[in-house]
Amino acid sequence: MPKSLRTPRQKQLQQLLIRVRKAKTLTQAEVAQRLGRPQSFVAKYEGGERRLDVVEFIEVAQALETDPCALLADLLRR
């Protein structure tokens, strides 16, 4: 299994998180504030410069007010 930031599944996750954020009408800065992180943190995982670990993924889902299990299920259906 490649550890690339550019795998198809990683790109799908990025797009899913962007789509959810925009559907909630949140900016990157607002999500970052909820996470207690700089805006660049959100920009980097959305732009594919950085991967999220499991704990970070759960925190991002919670910041987006979305069930992390539902996000994973959506990703797996793709």
Buried (B, 14 or more C-beta within 10 A) or exposed (E): EEEEBEBEEBEBBBEBBBEBBEEEEBEBEBBBBBBEBEBEBBBBBBEBEBBBEEEBBBBBBEBBEBEBEEBBEBBEEE
